[in-house]
Amino acid sequence: MDLTRKKRGTGRKKVPIEKIESSSQRYVTFSKRRTGLFKKASELCILCGADIAIIVSSPSQKIYTFGHPSVDSVVDRFLNQDDHHMSALGHDQQQQQIQYIEILGQLEAEKKRGEIIEQLKPSGWDAPIDSLQLQELQQMKQALVELKKKVLGE
């Protein structure tokens, strides 16, 4: 009997394709699958010379994108196609394109919101919270309250 054998892990398992009830497990699965999706898209670009744009909305409504050469260039080319192409699309495809344009608007709004937050963020927020003193934490709390008011336009 060989005692030097290592215990084997569970390995890959077939996962049933149904909604995951646990929100934390759903988030982990989303993150891993999103990474895998973007990796496969990158491989497709390299192997076939394809231009790809992927826009994914997480369960928490955060937008993630992948694009080669860039999301903007692929989207612009898609949106600036000839009008006869739009008329040749079926109703479902037209609806998908409309939804896609709406999502692009949301993506742009999120980008602008992120830029505003970066501009309003006080300097010195890069320190770990564990290292801050009570007074510094209270100052940070007040600054967060003010930042929230500015972001929400109150």
Secondary structure, DSSP 8 states (H G I E B T S, - for coil): --TT------------SS--S-HHHHHHHHHHHHHHHHHHHHHHHHHH---EEEEEE-TT--EEEEEES-HHHHHHHHHTS-HHHHHHS-HHHHHHHHHHHHHHHHHHHHHHHHHHHHHHS-TTTTS-GGG--HHHHHHHHHHHHHHHHHHHT-
